[in-house]
Amino acid sequence: MPLIHSTNLFIGAVLVTVSVFLIVLRLIPKDAGVQLHEEWEETRTSINKSNAKKNYVIGILICFGAGYLISGRLLFAVIALAGAIPLANMLNKRIINKKKSIMEDQYTQVLNTIVTSLQGSSSNVYKVLEETVASLKSPAKEVFVEILHRTRTGTKHYEAIGAVAEETQWEDLRQLEMAFRLYDSTGSNLQQVCTHLLKNAFDRKGNKKYVEATTAQIRLTGIILSAIPFFLIVFMRFSAPEFIDPLFYTIEGGVTFGIITILVLTGNKIINNMMKTLSA
């Protein structure tokens, strides 16, 4: 019996280690740049598909490893694979949100560069965008390179900004599109408009940081409370297996474990919905 439990512990530890390694490897920031003469949509779709495949593999490894580590039974490990797709989708969403957050932070830099360029008496919109590109880093740099590339083909500046905003889901660019549209159609003071947008961007950024700091402790508490039951089960499985075995080797125990899992997932869902409401 001790040999069997030692083997289970070793297999579970290996699976979890591999899963953690893949997660860390996946979350290392990489430049997913789009070169000047590349097709934006094709490149973006290829990157998204590649990310999705990797996250599905990670989701399968994590769910199978966690299921086997907690229960010590292949049956429960296979059942746990049902959570692979939701976990992969969560990882995909996390990566997308992280990229959006980086671009939102870079939006103030974009506006600041445009205002500075306009203050330097630069009335050439194309030159203003060129100077903006020179000061940016990935991923915003690639976005504005694509905007410049499209304007070179004869597309109007605001149309190029709007099209790229739609493809990248960078909603802040909608404001910039409107500013350039007004400048092109009415000759409005682009510098004043961008200065106003910059002030609003700083205000929104400050409010967002405040909400994130306020909700961070709640999210951390929810994660810890969700993990405690499963950590206790794993601890008891290796320290007192005869006490915890009925949970996985009897029908009543399996139902009890299922109820525990459902309650934990429901609690997390409620907390996430509350955080979304506060962040809205």
C-alpha positions in Angstrom: 0.0 0.0 0.0 2.7 2.6 0.8 4.4 1.8 -2.5 1.2 2.4 -4.4 0.6 5.7 -2.7 4.3 6.7 -3.4 3.8 5.9 -7.0 0.6 7.9 -7.2 2.4 10.8 -5.6 5.3 10.7 -8.0 3.0 10.5 -11.1 0.8 13.3 -9.8 3.8 15.5 -9.0 5.3 14.9 -12.5 2.0 15.9 -14.2 1.6 19.0 -12.1 5.2 20.0 -12.7 4.9 19.7 -16.4 1.7 21.7 -16.3 3.2 24.5 -14.3 6.2 24.6 -16.6 4.0 24.9 -19.7 2.0 27.7 -18.0 5.1 29.6 -17.1 6.5 29.1 -20.6 3.2 30.2 -22.1 3.0 33.4 -20.0 6.5 34.6 -20.9 5.9 37.8 -22.8 6.7 37.5 -26.5 6.6 40.0 -29.3 3.9 38.9 -31.7 4.9 41.6 -34.2 3.3 42.3 -37.5 5.8 43.4 -40.1 5.1 46.3 -42.5 4.3 44.1 -45.6 2.5 41.3 -43.7 -1.3 40.8 -43.9 -2.6 41.8 -40.5 -5.7 39.6 -40.4 -3.9 36.5 -41.6 -1.1 36.9 -39.0 -3.5 37.7 -36.2 -5.6 34.6 -37.0 -2.5 32.4 -37.1 -1.2 33.7 -33.8 -4.6 33.2 -32.1 -4.9 29.6 -33.4 -1.4 28.8 -32.2 -2.2 30.2 -28.8 -5.5 28.3 -28.6 -3.8 24.9 -29.4 -1.1 25.4 -26.8 -3.7 26.4 -24.1 -5.8 23.3 -24.9 -2.8 21.1 -24.3 -2.0 22.9 -21.1 -5.7 22.6 -20.0 -5.6 18.8 -20.6 -2.4 18.4 -18.7 -3.5 20.5 -15.7 -7.0 18.9 -15.5 -5.7 15.3 -15.8 -2.8 15.9 -13.4 -5.0 17.6 -10.8 -7.7 15.0 -11.1 -5.2 12.2 -10.6 -3.3 13.9 -7.8 -6.5 14.6 -5.9 -8.2 11.2 -6.4 -5.4 8.8 -7.2 -7.7 7.2 -9.8 -7.5 7.3 -13.5 -11.3 7.4 -13.7 -11.5 10.7 -11.9 -8.6 12.0 -13.9 -10.4 11.2 -17.1 -13.6 12.9 -15.8 -11.5 15.9 -14.8 -10.7 16.4 -18.5 -14.1 17.9 -18.9 -12.6 21.1 -17.5 -9.9 21.2 -20.1 -11.8 23.3 -22.6 -13.1 25.9 -20.0 -9.6 26.2 -18.6 -8.1 26.7 -22.0 -10.7 29.3 -22.8 -9.8 31.1 -19.6 -6.1 31.1 -20.4 -6.9 32.4 -23.9 -9.0 35.2 -22.4 -6.3 36.0 -19.9 -3.7 36.4 -22.6 -6.1 38.6 -24.7 -7.0 40.7 -21.7 -3.3 41.1 -20.8 -2.5 42.3 -24.3 -5.5 44.7 -24.2 -4.3 46.0 -20.9 -0.8 46.7 -22.3 -2.4 48.5 -25.3 -4.6 50.6 -22.9 -1.5 51.6 -21.0 0.2 52.6 -24.2 -2.8 54.7 -25.4 -1.7 57.6 -23.2 1.8 57.4 -24.7 0.2 57.4 -28.2 -1.8 60.5 -27.4 1.1 62.3 -25.7 3.3 61.7 -28.7 0.7 63.0 -31.1 0.1 66.1 -29.0 3.9 66.7 -28.7 4.3 66.3 -32.5 1.4 68.7 -33.2 2.9 71.2 -30.8 6.0 71.1 -32.9 4.0 72.7 -35.7 3.8 69.5 -37.6 0.6 69.8 -39.8 1.3 66.6 -41.8 -0.9 63.9 -40.3 1.2 61.1 -41.9 4.4 62.6 -40.3 2.6 62.7 -36.9 1.8 59.0 -37.2 5.3 58.2 -38.2 6.7 60.0 -35.2 4.2 58.1 -33.0 5.4 54.8 -34.4 9.0 55.7 -33.6 8.3 56.1 -29.9 6.1 53.0 -29.3 6.9 49.5 -28.3 5.1 46.2 -29.0 2.2 45.6 -29.4 1.1 49.2 -30.1 4.0 49.7 -32.5 2.8 47.0 -34.8 -0.7 48.4 -34.7 0.4 51.8 -35.9 2.8 50.3 -38.4 -0.2 48.6 -39.9 -2.1 51.9 -39.9 0.7 53.6 -41.8 0.9 50.8 -44.2 -2.8 51.2 -45.0 -2.5 54.9 -45.4 0.3 54.4 -48.0 -2.2 52.4 -50.1 -4.5 55.4 -50.3 -6.8 54.7 -47.3 -7.7 57.8 -45.3 -6.1 58.1 -41.9 -9.3 57.8 -39.9 -10.5 54.9 -42.0 -7.2 53.0 -41.4 -7.4 53.7 -37.7 -11.1 52.5 -37.6 -10.4 49.3 -39.5 -7.4 48.4 -37.4 -9.3 49.2 -34.2 -12.0 46.8 -35.4 -9.5 44.0 -36.1 -7.5 44.4 -32.9 -10.4 45.2 -30.6 -8.5 48.2 -29.3 -11.5 50.3 -28.4 -9.5 53.3 -27.4 -8.6 53.8 -31.1 -12.3 54.6 -31.7 -11.7 58.0 -30.0 -8.6 58.6 -32.1 -10.5 57.7 -35.3 -13.2 60.2 -34.4 -10.6 62.9 -33.7 -8.9 62.4 -37.1 -12.3 62.2 -38.8 -13.3 65.6 -37.4 -10.0 67.1 -38.4 -10.4 65.8 -41.9 -14.0 66.9 -42.4 -14.2 70.1 -40.4 -10.6 71.2 -39.9 -11.0 71.1 -36.1 -8.0 71.7 -33.8 -6.5 68.2 -33.6 -4.1 69.2 -30.9 -6.8 70.4 -28.6 -9.0 67.3 -29.2 -6.1 65.0 -28.5 -5.1 66.9 -25.4 -8.7 66.4 -24.1 -8.6 62.7 -25.0 -5.2 62.4 -23.1 -6.7 64.0 -20.0 -9.7 61.6 -20.1 -7.3 58.6 -20.7 -5.3 59.5 -17.6 -8.5 59.7 -15.5 -9.8 56.4 -16.8 -6.4 54.8 -16.2 -6.4 56.0 -12.6 -9.9 54.8 -11.9 -9.1 51.4 -13.4 -5.9 51.0 -11.2 -8.0 51.9 -8.2 -10.6 49.3 -9.0 -8.0 46.6 -9.6 -6.3 47.4 -6.3 -9.6 47.2 -4.5 -10.7 43.9 -6.0 -7.3 42.2 -6.0 -7.6 41.1 -2.3 -11.1 39.7 -3.0 -9.9 37.7 -5.9 -7.0 36.3 -3.9 -9.3 35.4 -1.1 -11.6 33.6 -3.5 -8.7 31.6 -5.0 -7.4 30.5 -1.6 -10.8 29.5 -0.3 -11.4 27.5 -3.5 -8.1 25.7 -3.2 -8.3 24.8 0.5 -10.8 21.8 0.1 -8.7 20.2 -2.6 -5.4 20.7 -0.7 -7.0 19.1 2.3 -8.2 16.1 0.3 -4.7 15.7 -1.2 -3.1 16.0 2.2 -5.5 13.4 3.7 -5.0 11.0 0.8 -1.3 10.7 1.5 -1.4 11.0 5.3 -4.5 9.0 6.0 -5.6 7.1 2.8 -8.0 4.8 4.7 -9.9 7.9 5.8 -10.2 9.6 2.4 -10.6 6.5 0.1 -14.4 6.2 0.6 -14.6 9.6 -1.1 -13.4 8.1 -4.4 -14.2 4.4 -4.1 -17.9 4.6 -3.2 -20.9 6.0 -5.0 -21.8 8.2 -2.0 -18.3 9.5 -1.8 -18.2 10.3 -5.5 -21.5 12.2 -5.2 -20.1 14.2 -2.2 -17.0 15.1 -4.1 -19.1 16.2 -7.1 -21.2 18.4 -4.9 -18.0 20.0 -3.3 -16.6 20.7 -6.8 -19.9 22.2 -8.0 -20.2 24.5 -4.9 -16.6 25.7 -5.4 -17.1 26.4 -9.1 -20.4 28.2 -8.3 -18.7 30.3 -5.6 -16.0 31.3 -8.1 -18.6 32.2 -10.7 -20.4 34.5 -8.3 -17.2 36.2 -7.2 -16.1 36.8 -10.8 -19.5 38.2 -11.7 -19.3 40.6 -8.7 -15.8 41.7 -9.8 -17.0 42.3 -13.4 -19.9 44.5 -12.0 -17.4 46.5 -9.9 -15.0 46.9 -12.8 -17.8 48.0 -15.3 
